[in-house]
Amino acid sequence: MISQPELYELILDNIYNGVLITDPQGYVIYMNKPYGDFLGMDPAAQVGRHCTQVLEHSRMHIVARTGKAEVNQTQWISGQNMVVQRIPIRKAGKIVAVYGQVMFKDAREVGDLAARLSLLQSKVEMYEQELMNLRSTRYTFDSIVGESSGIVELKENARRAAENDFSVLISGESGTGKEIFAQAIHHASARKMHPFVRINCAAIPRDLLEAELFGYTGGAFTGALPKGKPGKFELGNRGTVFLDEIGELPLQMQPKLLQVLEEKEFERVGGTKVIKSDFRLIAATNRNLEKMIEEKLFRNDLYYRLNVIPLHIPPLRERSGDIRQLARHILRQLGREAAMSTAGLSEDAEQILRAYHWPGNVRELENILERIVSSIKNETITAADFPFHMRAGQKPIAVCTGARGLKSLMEKTEKEVLINALQEAGGNKAKASQRLGIHRTHLYKKLKKHGIPDSFSGHLASLPS
């Protein structure tokens, strides 16, 4: 049976680094074998000698006097610059010994270690980037284009929101880019390496919404997977859960969501085990939740829990100064995705973009530009490339009075629009419907309504007199 002192001595004699122990006056109590071998000395013969007699520039006795540890210091030993540490050993507040250890036999080893650590850090950063690319977030604050005062202020507020974990409620009309803001906040937060879990409250049947949010156990209901399934809140642990169209959340589900937000714990459908999840919630809506509260369609306590940090995205028509920049940004993206040169915008095309009221906001702008890019032959988009309903909006309309006059004018204008579209398309119904932004079946109904024959070739002479 080995004694403890013998075991300790075996350990010290078998470690890689040199060890020296002195008493408070600096006299050697112990030197391990690796240190003796390195110095070319008999360790046992050094016991009782003063540290300065054994090692040049030794500071073991000074550390005993000051009581202050010296960690990762350099010391010249046997013609080499080494990294050492000197630690005072205390008992009942009194220094009884000093422990010295050579951390690296050559200071150059520190440089080698630093180089390896730098390489490792680079690899970690690369893996982090790859992991972020695999996550569902595509957008950052750089993806939010615009220099209008409203957007600049909104981005600044969103950046501040990314620095904390409070709930965020993003409001705005459909197509304004609410999810882009949500992803940008997640990407700029400390949670960016963890999941961004999205759920559209309007897209999931009401009877399945609870199971989708909270998960379910095996056999919880007809059609349930045998092993069960985790819910969005469970999957969003340490990340961000984005509830889009929160205004469509059924009234009976709202107290359950409120409880999860307050407790950060829940049970799967059909289960009894309490699951905890550390998620950050971002919600979005295009509805007026305050009006819904008045109509008893939305709980006010849930609203106040969601609306800790409110962000309202203005519609595109209220920031017309951003439209040109947005359009060029979208065209660059389309060019990259299609591996083609970026289409330009003529002056009259930019005028149409600025004058149009954009009821579908940024989403409509993207749709229009995608449609144009997919069909144009030139590298510059002109006014003629836009759907006719956009171009017609630039022309003055004659003033009329009375319901009959208005109806007559509307029918006359619609007929002119149809004829002009057919003329520009050379009688091609598919191209004409694309220019008008309507389905071909809808176009045929309009032609029949206004007495324009299906065989209309695009020339006025082919119209019946």
C-alpha positions as CSV (number, residue, x, y, z in Angstrom):
1,M,0.0,0.0,0.0
2,I,1.5,3.3,-1.1
3,S,1.5,6.2,1.4
4,Q,0.1,9.6,0.5
5,P,3.5,11.5,0.6
6,E,5.0,8.8,-1.6
7,L,2.0,9.1,-4.0
8,Y,2.4,12.9,-4.2
9,E,6.1,12.6,-4.9
10,L,5.4,10.1,-7.7
11,I,2.9,12.5,-9.2
12,L,5.3,15.5,-9.1
13,D,8.1,13.4,-10.5
14,N,6.0,12.2,-13.5
15,I,4.5,15.5,-14.6
16,Y,6.0,17.2,-17.7
17,N,7.0,20.5,-16.1
18,G,9.6,21.3,-13.6
19,V,8.6,21.9,-10.0
20,L,10.5,23.7,-7.1
21,I,9.1,24.2,-3.6
22,T,10.8,26.4,-1.0
23,D,10.1,27.4,2.6
24,P,9.1,31.0,3.5
25,Q,12.8,32.0,3.7
26,G,13.5,30.6,0.2
27,Y,15.3,27.4,1.1
28,V,14.5,24.4,-1.2
29,I,12.1,21.8,0.3
30,Y,11.6,19.8,-2.9
31,M,12.7,19.7,-6.6
32,N,11.1,17.1,-8.9
33,K,13.0,14.8,-11.1
34,P,12.1,16.4,-14.5
35,Y,13.4,19.8,-13.3
36,G,16.6,18.2,-12.0
37,D,17.1,16.4,-15.3
38,F,16.6,19.6,-17.2
39,L,19.1,21.6,-15.0
40,G,21.6,18.7,-14.8
41,M,21.3,18.5,-11.1
42,D,20.5,15.9,-8.5
43,P,17.1,17.0,-7.0
44,A,17.8,15.5,-3.6
45,A,21.1,17.4,-3.4
46,Q,19.3,20.8,-3.7
47,V,17.2,20.4,-0.7
48,G,18.3,22.8,2.0
49,R,20.0,25.2,-0.4
50,H,18.7,28.7,-1.0
51,C,16.8,29.1,-4.2
52,T,19.2,31.8,-5.5
53,Q,22.0,29.3,-5.2
54,V,20.1,26.8,-7.3
55,L,18.6,29.1,-9.9
56,E,19.9,32.4,-11.2
57,H,17.3,35.2,-11.0
58,S,15.1,33.2,-8.6
59,R,12.2,35.1,-6.9
60,M,10.8,32.4,-4.8
61,H,11.9,34.1,-1.5
62,I,10.5,37.5,-2.8
63,V,7.1,35.9,-3.4
64,A,7.2,34.5,0.2
65,R,7.9,38.0,1.5
66,T,5.3,39.9,-0.6
67,G,2.6,37.1,-0.5
68,K,1.7,38.0,-4.1
69,A,1.5,35.2,-6.8
70,E,3.5,35.7,-10.0
71,V,1.7,33.9,-12.8
72,N,3.0,33.5,-16.4
73,Q,6.2,35.4,-15.8
74,T,9.4,35.0,-17.9
75,Q,12.7,33.9,-16.3
76,W,16.1,33.3,-17.8
77,I,17.1,29.7,-16.8
78,S,20.1,27.9,-18.1
79,G,20.4,30.1,-21.2
80,Q,16.7,29.9,-22.1
81,N,13.8,32.3,-21.6
82,M,11.1,30.3,-19.8
83,V,7.5,31.0,-18.6
84,V,7.1,30.3,-14.9
85,Q,4.6,30.8,-12.1
86,R,5.3,31.2,-8.3
87,I,2.4,30.7,-5.9
88,P,2.5,31.3,-2.1
89,I,1.0,28.5,-0.1
90,R,-0.9,29.6,3.0
91,K,-2.1,27.8,6.1
92,A,-4.4,29.7,8.6
93,G,-3.5,32.9,6.7
94,K,0.3,32.4,7.1
95,I,2.7,31.6,4.2
96,V,4.2,28.2,4.9
97,A,5.8,27.5,1.4
98,V,6.2,28.8,-2.2
99,Y,5.3,26.6,-5.1
100,G,7.2,27.3,-8.3
101,Q,6.6,25.6,-11.7
102,V,8.0,26.0,-15.2
103,M,4.9,26.3,-17.4
104,F,6.9,26.2,-20.7
105,K,10.5,25.1,-21.0
106,D,10.9,27.7,-23.8
107,A,9.0,30.9,-24.2
108,R,8.8,30.1,-27.9
109,E,6.3,27.3,-26.9
110,V,3.9,30.1,-26.0
111,G,4.1,31.5,-29.5
112,D,3.5,28.0,-30.9
113,L,0.5,27.7,-28.6
114,A,-0.8,31.1,-29.5
115,A,-0.5,30.2,-33.2
116,R,-2.5,27.0,-32.6
117,L,-5.1,28.9,-30.6
118,S,-5.4,31.5,-33.4
119,L,-5.9,28.7,-36.0
120,L,-8.5,27.1,-33.7
121,Q,-10.3,30.4,-33.3
122,S,-10.4,30.9,-37.1
123,K,-11.9,27.4,-37.5
124,V,-14.5,28.1,-34.8
125,E,-15.5,31.3,-36.5
126,M,-15.8,29.5,-39.8
127,Y,-17.9,26.8,-38.3
128,E,-20.1,29.4,-36.6
129,Q,-20.6,31.1,-40.0
130,E,-21.5,27.7,-41.6
131,L,-23.9,27.0,-38.7
132,M,-25.6,30.4,-39.2
133,N,-26.0,29.7,-42.9
134,L,-27.7,26.4,-42.0
135,R,-30.1,28.2,-39.7
136,S,-33.3,29.7,-41.1
137,T,-32.3,33.3,-40.9
138,R,-31.5,34.9,-44.3
139,Y,-31.8,38.5,-43.4
140,T,-29.7,41.0,-41.4
141,F,-30.0,44.7,-40.8
142,D,-28.0,45.1,-44.1
143,S,-31.0,43.5,-45.8
144,I,-33.3,46.4,-44.8
145,V,-32.9,49.0,-47.5
146,G,-33.9,52.6,-47.1
147,E,-32.6,56.0,-46.0
148,S,-35.9,57.7,-45.0
149,S,-36.0,59.1,-41.5
150,G,-38.7,56.6,-40.5
151,I,-36.7,53.5,-41.6
152,V,-33.4,54.8,-40.1
153,E,-35.1,55.4,-36.8
154,L,-36.9,52.0,-37.0
155,K,-33.6,50.2,-37.7
156,E,-32.0,51.9,-34.7
157,N,-34.8,50.8,-32.4
158,A,-34.6,47.3,-33.7
159,R,-30.8,47.2,-33.1
160,R,-31.5,48.2,-29.5
161,A,-34.1,45.5,-29.2
162,A,-31.5,42.9,-30.3
163,E,-29.4,43.8,-27.2
164,N,-32.0,42.4,-24.8
165,D,-34.5,39.5,-24.5
166,F,-37.8,41.5,-24.1
167,S,-40.8,40.6,-26.3
168,V,-41.1,42.5,-29.6
169,L,-44.3,43.3,-31.5
170,I,-43.8,44.2,-35.1
171,S,-46.9,45.8,-36.8
172,G,-47.4,47.0,-40.3
173,E,-49.4,46.3,-43.5
174,S,-49.0,43.0,-45.4
175,G,-45.8,43.0,-47.5
176,T,-43.9,45.6,-45.5
177,G,-41.2,43.2,-44.4
178,K,-42.0,42.3,-40.8
179,E,-40.2,38.9,-41.0
180,I,-37.1,40.6,-42.3
181,F,-37.0,42.8,-39.2
182,A,-37.6,39.8,-37.0
183,Q,-34.7,37.8,-38.5
184,A,-32.4,40.8,-38.4
185,I,-33.1,41.2,-34.7
186,H,-32.4,37.5,-34.1
187,H,-29.2,37.6,-36.2
188,A,-27.8,40.6,-34.3
189,S,-28.6,39.1,-30.9
190,A,-26.7,36.8,-28.6
191,R,-29.1,34.1,-29.7
192,K,-27.9,34.1,-33.3
193,M,-26.2,30.7,-33.1
194,H,-29.5,29.1,-32.0
195,P,-32.7,28.4,-33.9
196,F,-35.0,31.0,-35.4
197,V,-38.4,29.2,-35.3
198,R,-41.2,30.7,-37.4
199,I,-44.9,29.9,-37.2
200,N,-47.7,31.5,-39.1
201,C,-50.8,31.6,-36.8
202,A,-53.1,32.1,-39.8
203,A,-51.7,29.1,-41.8
204,I,-52.3,26.3,-39.3
205,P,-55.8,24.9,-38.6
206,R,-57.1,25.9,-35.2
207,D,-57.4,22.3,-33.9
208,L,-53.7,21.7,-34.7
209,L,-52.3,25.0,-33.5
210,E,-51.8,23.9,-29.9
211,A,-50.0,20.7,-30.9
212,E,-47.8,22.8,-33.3
213,L,-46.9,25.3,-30.6
214,F,-46.5,23.0,-27.6
215,G,-45.8,19.6,-29.2
216,Y,-47.6,16.3,-28.4
217,T,-46.9,12.9,-26.9
218,G,-47.3,9.7,-28.9
219,G,-51.0,8.7,-29.3
220,A,-52.2,12.1,-28.1
221,F,-54.8,12.3,-30.9
222,T,-55.7,10.5,-34.1
223,G,-52.9,10.7,-36.6
224,A,-50.3,11.6,-34.0
225,L,-46.8,10.2,-34.5
226,P,-46.1,7.2,-32.2
227,K,-43.0,8.9,-30.8
228,G,-44.7,12.3,-30.4
229,K,-43.3,15.6,-31.7
230,P,-41.7,18.6,-30.1
231,G,-43.5,22.0,-30.5
232,K,-42.1,25.3,-31.8
233,F,-41.4,26.6,-28.3
234,E,-39.4,23.5,-27.4
235,L,-37.5,23.7,-30.7
236,G,-36.8,27.4,-30.0
237,N,-34.9,26.8,-26.8
238,R,-32.1,29.4,-26.5
239,G,-33.2,30.9,-29.8
240,T,-36.0,33.0,-31.1
241,V,-39.7,32.1,-31.7
242,F,-41.4,34.3,-34.4
243,L,-45.2,34.2,-34.3
244,D,-46.4,35.8,-37.5
245,E,-50.0,36.9,-37.9
246,I,-50.5,36.9,-34.1
247,G,-53.8,38.6,-34.6
248,E,-55.2,35.4,-36.1
249,L,-54.5,33.4,-32.9
250,P,-57.8,31.9,-31.6
251,L,-59.1,33.5,-28.5
252,Q,-59.0,30.2,-26.6
253,M,-55.3,29.8,-27.3
254,Q,-54.4,33.3,-26.1
255,P,-54.3,32.5,-22.3
256,K,-52.1,29.4,-22.9
257,L,-49.7,31.6,-24.9
258,L,-49.7,34.2,-22.1
259,Q,-48.8,31.5,-19.5
260,V,-45.9,30.2,-21.6
261,L,-44.6,33.7,-22.0
262,E,-44.7,34.4,-18.3
263,E,-43.5,31.0,-17.0
264,K,-41.3,29.8,-19.9
265,E,-42.7,26.3,-19.3
266,F,-45.4,24.1,-20.7
267,E,-46.6,20.6,-21.3
268,R,-47.0,18.7,-24.5
269,V,-50.5,17.9,-25.7
270,G,-51.4,14.6,-24.0
271,G,-48.3,14.8,-21.7
272,T,-47.7,15.5,-18.0
273,K,-44.0,16.4,-18.0
274,V,-43.2,20.1,-17.6
275,I,-40.8,21.3,-20.3
276,K,-38.8,24.5,-19.8
277,S,-37.6,26.5,-22.8
278,D,-35.5,29.7,-22.8
279,F,-36.8,31.4,-26.0
280,R,-37.1,35.0,-27.0
281,L,-40.5,35.9,-28.6
282,I,-41.1,38.2,-31.6
283,A,-44.6,38.6,-32.8
284,A,-45.9,40.3,-35.9
285,T,-49.4,41.4,-37.1
286,N,-51.0,43.5,-39.9
287,R,-54.2,43.9,-37.8
288,N,-55.1,46.6,-35.3
289,L,-54.8,44.7,-32.0
290,E,-56.0,47.6,-29.9
291,K,-59.3,47.6,-31.9
292,M,-59.5,43.8,-31.6
293,I,-59.2,44.3,-27.8
294,E,-62.2,46.6,-27.8
295,E,-64.1,44.0,-29.9
296,K,-63.2,41.3,-27.3
297,L,-61.2,39.4,-30.0
298,F,-57.8,39.8,-28.4
299,R,-56.8,39.7,-24.7
300,N,-55.4,43.0,-23.4
301,D,-53.1,41.1,-20.9
302,L,-51.5,39.2,-23.8
303,Y,-51.2,42.4,-25.8
304,Y,-49.3,44.1,-23.1
305,R,-47.0,41.1,-22.7
306,L,-46.2,41.1,-26.4
307,N,-46.0,44.8,-26.9
308,V,-42.9,45.4,-24.6
309,I,-40.9,46.7,-27.6
310,P,-43.3,48.0,-30.3
311,L,-41.9,48.4,-33.9
312,H,-44.2,49.8,-36.6
313,I,-43.1,49.5,-40.2
314,P,-44.5,52.3,-42.4
315,P,-46.1,51.3,-45.8
316,L,-44.1,51.9,-48.9
317,R,-46.4,54.7,-50.1
318,E,-45.3,56.7,-47.0
319,R,-41.6,56.4,-47.8
320,S,-41.6,57.0,-51.5
321,G,-38.0,58.3,-51.3
322,D,-36.8,54.7,-50.6
323,I,-38.5,53.2,-53.6
324,R,-35.7,53.8,-56.1
325,Q,-33.1,52.4,-53.8
326,L,-35.3,49.4,-53.0
327,A,-35.9,48.7,-56.6
328,R,-32.2,48.8,-57.5
329,H,-31.5,46.5,-54.5
330,I,-34.1,44.0,-55.6
331,L,-32.8,44.1,-59.2
332,R,-29.3,43.3,-58.0
333,Q,-30.6,40.4,-56.0
334,L,-32.5,39.1,-59.0
335,G,-29.4,39.4,-61.2
336,R,-27.3,37.4,-58.7
337,E,-30.0,34.7,-58.3
338,A,-30.4,34.3,-62.1
339,A,-26.6,34.6,-62.8
340,M,-27.3,37.5,-65.2
341,S,-26.4,41.2,-65.4
342,T,-28.4,43.6,-63.3
343,A,-31.2,45.3,-65.1
344,G,-31.2,49.1,-65.1
345,L,-34.1,51.6,-64.7
346,S,-34.9,54.3,-67.2
347,E,-36.0,57.7,-66.0
348,D,-39.6,57.1,-67.0
349,A,-39.6,53.7,-65.2
350,E,-38.4,55.4,-62.0
351,Q,-41.2,58.0,-62.4
352,I,-43.8,55.2,-62.5
353,L,-42.2,53.5,-59.4
354,R,-42.4,56.8,-57.4
355,A,-46.0,57.7,-58.6
356,Y,-47.6,54.3,-57.9
357,H,-49.3,53.8,-54.6
358,W,-48.1,50.2,-53.9
359,P,-51.0,48.6,-52.0
360,G,-48.9,45.4,-51.7
361,N,-45.9,47.3,-50.4
362,V,-42.4,45.8,-50.8
363,R,-43.8,42.4,-51.7
364,E,-45.7,43.9,-54.6
365,L,-42.6,45.8,-55.8
366,E,-40.6,42.5,-55.8
367,N,-43.3,40.7,-57.7
368,I,-43.6,43.4,-60.4
369,L,-39.8,43.5,-60.9
370,E,-39.5,39.7,-61.0
371,R,-42.2,39.6,-63.6
372,I,-40.5,42.3,-65.7
373,V,-37.0,40.8,-65.5
374,S,-38.3,37.4,-66.5
375,S,-39.8,38.8,-69.7
376,I,-37.7,41.8,-70.9
377,K,-35.1,41.5,-73.7
378,N,-33.2,44.7,-73.0
379,E,-31.0,45.4,-70.0
380,T,-32.9,48.6,-69.1
381,I,-36.4,48.6,-67.8
382,T,-38.6,51.3,-69.4
383,A,-42.2,52.5,-68.7
384,A,-43.5,50.2,-71.4
385,D,-42.4,47.1,-69.4
386,F,-44.8,47.9,-66.5
387,P,-48.3,46.5,-66.3
388,F,-50.8,48.8,-67.9
389,H,-52.7,49.5,-64.7
390,M,-49.5,51.1,-63.3
391,R,-48.9,53.2,-66.5
392,A,-52.5,54.3,-66.7
393,G,-52.2,55.8,-63.3
394,Q,-49.8,58.4,-64.7
395,K,-52.3,59.8,-67.2
396,P,-54.9,62.5,-66.3
397,I,-58.5,61.3,-66.2
398,A,-61.4,63.5,-67.4
399,V,-63.6,64.8,-64.6
400,C,-67.2,63.5,-64.6
401,T,-70.3,64.0,-62.4
402,G,-73.0,61.6,-61.4
403,A,-73.0,57.9,-60.9
404,R,-73.9,57.2,-64.5
405,G,-71.1,59.3,-65.8
406,L,-68.6,57.7,-63.5
407,K,-69.7,54.2,-64.5
408,S,-69.6,55.1,-68.1
409,L,-66.1,56.6,-67.8
410,M,-64.8,53.5,-65.9
411,E,-66.1,51.1,-68.5
412,K,-64.7,53.3,-71.3
413,T,-61.3,53.5,-69.5
414,E,-61.3,49.7,-68.9
415,K,-62.0,49.1,-72.6
416,E,-59.2,51.4,-73.7
417,V,-56.8,49.7,-71.3
418,L,-57.7,46.3,-72.8
419,I,-57.2,47.5,-76.3
420,N,-53.9,49.3,-75.6
421,A,-52.6,46.1,-73.9
422,L,-53.6,44.0,-76.8
423,Q,-52.0,46.4,-79.2
424,E,-48.7,46.4,-77.3
425,A,-48.8,42.6,-77.2
426,G,-49.5,42.4,-80.9
427,G,-52.7,40.6,-80.2
428,N,-51.0,37.9,-78.0
429,K,-53.5,37.2,-75.2
430,A,-51.0,35.6,-72.9
431,K,-48.6,38.6,-73.1
432,A,-51.5,41.1,-72.8
433,S,-52.8,39.4,-69.6
434,Q,-49.3,39.4,-68.2
435,R,-49.0,43.2,-68.9
436,L,-52.3,43.8,-67.3
437,G,-51.4,41.6,-64.3
438,I,-54.5,39.4,-64.6
439,H,-55.2,35.8,-65.5
440,R,-55.8,34.9,-69.2
441,T,-59.3,33.6,-68.3
442,H,-60.1,36.9,-66.7
443,L,-58.9,38.7,-69.8
444,Y,-61.3,36.7,-72.0
445,K,-64.2,37.6,-69.7
446,K,-63.3,41.3,-70.0
447,L,-63.0,41.1,-73.8
448,K,-66.4,39.5,-74.0
449,K,-67.9,42.2,-71.7
450,H,-66.7,45.0,-73.9
451,G,-67.4,43.3,-77.2
452,I,-63.8,42.9,-78.2
453,P,-63.5,39.7,-80.3
454,D,-61.1,36.9,-79.3
455,S,-59.6,37.2,-82.7
456,F,-58.6,40.8,-82.2
457,S,-55.1,41.1,-83.7
458,G,-54.0,44.3,-82.0
459,H,-55.0,46.5,-84.9
460,L,-58.0,48.9,-84.6
461,A,-59.1,47.9,-88.1
462,S,-59.9,44.4,-86.9
463,L,-62.5,45.8,-84.4
464,P,-66.1,45.7,-85.5
465,S,-67.5,49.1,-86.4
